[in-house]
């Protein structure tokens, strides 16, 4: 992974909560505008738009390009939030199920809850992971946009809430049992409170289980995966998706868009707005 280094998250630690919140939002906006500048070519016509707080700034950056650039573009959302963002910005809304067979999105932009040294992602904090993965895998180029808090050497280092897993509600007890057998530490069905009694229900009518594991290792770390509850990203992902009742998992792993023609889950590049006002870019191997 190629990176251009700048500051670290620690640089933002010694400020007030209000200042920290403003810094985070500024960082998101910087990353979003730079990512759109670098990866949204005026010749593109099919654009994927992800979910979450950082994507708000992605849509803002696209809208500011003006109708001369965006009028020939169609935008494909990953859920209700991004659908509303697209419509509110006056952009052309399209649905991924209308994408003709054999065609792909030119590029997709989305956020992440955590990004490791090899651009594996944890996603699903906003409960849109299944549709996010479909859109990312439907794009020739998937670009991740985040702030400095999401940058981590290994998944599970900073993001302690667990891997989001979208499950069939009737299968939740069995999935919870299987997760504990794999070594997950206190996996839980995500509650809908305070806004909703009971479980969070996704746009697909599913529940979300958050499953904490020990920090996930890379294949290059050379560990024997599965010993003492420590897994590589790829191995754990393959185990989780095979549990009966699991619809999709919030690990984005495997290949990126320049390695395979379709179905890639990992981004070709990740943009991080840093605490010092710069943008750090991490690129997949082979991406210039």
N, C-alpha and C positions, 0 to 999 in steps of 0.2 A: 504494500500500500504506500503510495507516494503522498507526502504531506508537506505543507508549508507551515512551519511552526510559528507560534506567536506566544500568547500568554496562557496561563492555566486557570482553572476554576478558583484556585485559592486566592487569586488576586481580587476576587469580589467578595471575600468573606467578611472583612472588617468594616461593613457599612450597615446602615439601618435597614430594617425590613422593607420600608417604603422605597428607599434608594435601590435596594436589591431587586425589587419588583420592576422598577423602571429600567434598571440595567438589563434585566432578562428580556424585557419586551423590546428594548432597543437592539439587543443582540439578535433576537429572532428576526427583526425587520432587516437588519444589515445582511444576514445570511440569505434571507429570502430574495432580496433585491439582487444580490450578486449571483445567486443561482439562476434566477430568471434571465439575467443579462447574459450569462454564459451559455445557457442550454436551451432557451426558447428562441429558435431561429424563426425568422419571418416566413419561411417557406413551409413551416409545420402547419398541419391542419387538424390533427387529433391530439388533444392534450389531456392527460389524466390529472385530476386534482384530488389530493388526499384529504385527511381529516385532522383536526386538532388546532391548537392555538397558533402554531407557526404558519400553518397554511393560510390563515387570514392575511398574512403579509405577502404570501405568494400571489394570492388573487389580487391584492392591492397593486403589487408590482406589475402584474399582467394588465390590469385595467388602465394603469398609467401609460401604457404603450399606445393607447388610443385605438379608435376604430380602424384607422388606416392599416394597422398591423393585425388586430384581433378579429376583424369582421369575417374573415375567411376561415376562422378557427372554430372548432367544436370542442366542448369541454366535458369530460366524463368524470362524474363524482364517485366517491367511495362511500357515500352515505347521505343522510338527510342534511347534516350540517354543511358539507361541501356543496350539495345541491343548492341550498339557500344562498351560500356565498357567491356561487356562479350567477344565479339569477339576479341577486341584488346588485352585482357589479355590471349588469347589462350585457353579460357574455352569453354566447349560444350554448344552451344546455343540451347534452346528449346522454344516452344511457349505454353502459357497456354491453348490455344485451342486444343492442342495435349494431354493434360493431360486426361488419361482415366477416364470415369465416375466412381465415387466411390473412386477414388484415390485422395490423397492430397499431397501437398508439405510437406517435412519434416520440413522445417523452411523457413521463409522469413525475409529479413533484409530491412529496409527502414528508411528514415529520417522523420522529422516532422517540421512544422513551429512553433508549440507550443504544450506543453504537460502540463496537469494540475495534480492536486494531486491524481486523480483517474485514471490516464493514458488515459483519453480522449485526442484525438489529433485534431488539425487543420492541414490539409494537402491540397496541391494543389497550393502552390506558384509557382511551376514549370509547372502547367497546366496538370499534369498526374494523377489527383486524381481518375478518374474512373477505370483505369487499375491498379492503386496502390491498390484500395480497393478490386478489384477482386482477385489479387494475395495474399493480406493479408488474405482475407477470405477463400482462398484455401489452407492455410498452417495450419498444426497442431500447430506450434509455430510461432508467429509473434514477431519480436524483433525490437524495435525502437532505432535508433542511432542518437545522436544530440550533439550540444555543449551547453555550459552553458546559452546562450542567450534564448534558447527555453524552459527552465524550468520556470514554472509559477504556482501560486496557482489556478488560474481560467483562462480558455480560454478567450482570448480577453483582457487580462491585458497587455501583452507585444506586441502581434501581433495585430496591429491596422489597417491592410489593409483590414480586413474583412474575412468572411467565403467564400472560393472559391466554386462556384456552377457551375457545367457543365450543359449547357442548349442548347436546340435546337434553332438555330439562329432565326427562324421565331417566336419563342415563347418569345424571350427576352423582348419585351415591356411589355407583360402581366406579366412575372415573376418579372420584376422590380417593377411593380405596386403592386403586391401581397407582395413583400418584404417590401415595404414602409408601407403597411397596418399592417404588423407584427411588425413594429417599427424599421426596419433597417435604419441606418443613412446614407443617400446618397449612395445607392448601385449603382454600375457602371459596364458596360460592360468593361472588361479589354482590353485596347488598345494594339496593336501590335507594336507601335512605340517604339524606333527609327528604329527597323529592318524591320518593316512591316507596311504598311498603313492599316487602318481599325482595326478590332478586332483580338485578339489572336484566332487562330484556333487550337483546340486540335488534337491529333493523331486520334481522332474519328470523326473529322469534326464538332465538337461542338464549342460553344463560352463559355467563362468563365465570370461569374458575380461575383464580389467581394462585399460582403454584410456585412458591419460593424454592429455589435450589441453591446449593453452593455455587460460587462463581464458576461460570462455564469456561472450559479451556479450549484452546485452538488445536487443530490437528497437528500443527507444527510444534506444540508443546511436548509431544512425545509421551503422553500419559497413557495408561491402560484405562480406557473409559469405563465408568460404571463401578469402580472400586471405591468403597466408602462414600458413596453418594456424590462422587465427583465425575462429571461427564464432559466430553467435548460437545460443542454446539451441535455439530452434525449428528452425532450419535443420539443425543437426547431428543433432538427434533424427530428423528426417525422412529424412536420408541414412542414418543407422545402421540404422533399422528396415527399410530396403529391401534391405540386403545379404542375399543368399541364405544361409540357414543361421542367421540371427539369429532367435531366438524372441521375445525381448523385451529392452528396454533399461532401464537404471537412471536415465533422465531422466524426471522427472514434469513435464510442461509443458503449455502450451495453456490450457484453460479450467478454472475452478473450479465448484463445485456450484451456485452461484446463477446462473451464466451459461448453463448447459445442463441439461436435465432428467436426462441420464444420460451416463456415459462421461467425466466430468471427472477429470483426473489431479492437478491442483493443489489444495492445501488452501484452505479458506475462511479459515483462521486457523492461525498457527503460534505455539506457546507455548515460550518459552525460559527455563529457569531460569538466573538470572544469578549472577555471582560474589559479589554483595553480598547475596544472599538474597532478592532480589525476582524477579518474573516479568515478562518483557517479552513483549507480545503484538503480533504483526504480523497485520493483517487484509487480505484481498483487497479491491479496490475495490468499493464498494457494500455491504460487510458492516459492520453497526453493532456 
